[in-house]
Amino acid sequence: MEQWLSVISEVGFPIVVTLFLLNRIESKLDTLNHSIQMLPMQLEKK
C-alpha cells in the first residue's frame, strides 16, 4: 500500500499539471481556429 501512495504522489502532480496546460492550450486553439475561419469574411469586407 505504501508503494502505491508513493507512485501516486510522484505521478499525480505531473498529470494534473499536464491536464491543466492542455486545457489552456485547447481554449487558445479554439480562439485561433475561429479567427482563421473569420479571416476570409473580413478580407471580403475590405
C-alpha positions as a Markdown table, in Angstrom:
| # | Residue | x | y | z |
|---|---|---|---|---|
| 1 | Met | 0.0 | 0.0 | 0.0 |
| 2 | Glu | 2.8 | 2.3 | 0.8 |
| 3 | Gln | 4.4 | 1.8 | -2.6 |
| 4 | Trp | 1.1 | 2.8 | -4.3 |
| 5 | Leu | 0.9 | 6.0 | -2.3 |
| 6 | Ser | 4.5 | 6.8 | -3.4 |
| 7 | Val | 3.7 | 6.2 | -7.0 |
| 8 | Ile | 0.5 | 8.3 | -6.9 |
| 9 | Ser | 2.3 | 11.2 | -5.2 |
| 10 | Glu | 5.1 | 11.1 | -7.7 |
| 11 | Val | 3.0 | 10.7 | -10.9 |
| 12 | Gly | -0.1 | 12.6 | -9.8 |
| 13 | Phe | 1.3 | 16.1 | -9.8 |
| 14 | Pro | 2.7 | 15.9 | -13.4 |
| 15 | Ile | -0.6 | 14.5 | -14.6 |
| 16 | Val | -2.5 | 17.4 | -13.1 |
| 17 | Val | -0.2 | 20.0 | -14.5 |
| 18 | Thr | -0.4 | 18.4 | -17.9 |
| 19 | Leu | -4.2 | 18.3 | -17.9 |
| 20 | Phe | -4.2 | 22.0 | -16.8 |
| 21 | Leu | -1.9 | 23.0 | -19.6 |
| 22 | Leu | -3.8 | 21.0 | -22.2 |
| 23 | Asn | -7.0 | 22.7 | -21.2 |
| 24 | Arg | -5.5 | 26.1 | -21.6 |
| 25 | Ile | -4.0 | 25.3 | -24.9 |
| 26 | Glu | -7.3 | 23.9 | -26.2 |
| 27 | Ser | -9.1 | 27.1 | -25.4 |
| 28 | Lys | -6.5 | 29.2 | -27.2 |
| 29 | Leu | -6.6 | 26.9 | -30.2 |
| 30 | Asp | -10.4 | 27.2 | -30.4 |
| 31 | Thr | -10.0 | 31.0 | -30.5 |
| 32 | Leu | -7.3 | 30.8 | -33.1 |
| 33 | Asn | -9.4 | 28.4 | -35.2 |
| 34 | His | -12.3 | 30.8 | -35.0 |
| 35 | Ser | -10.2 | 33.8 | -36.1 |
| 36 | Ile | -8.8 | 31.9 | -39.0 |
| 37 | Gln | -12.3 | 30.9 | -40.2 |
| 38 | Met | -13.5 | 34.5 | -40.0 |
| 39 | Leu | -10.5 | 35.8 | -41.9 |
| 40 | Pro | -12.0 | 35.4 | -45.4 |
| 41 | Met | -15.1 | 37.3 | -44.4 |
| 42 | Gln | -13.0 | 40.1 | -43.0 |
| 43 | Leu | -11.0 | 40.3 | -46.2 |
| 44 | Glu | -14.1 | 40.4 | -48.4 |
| 45 | Lys | -15.3 | 43.4 | -46.5 |
| 46 | Lys | -12.2 | 45.4 | -47.4 |
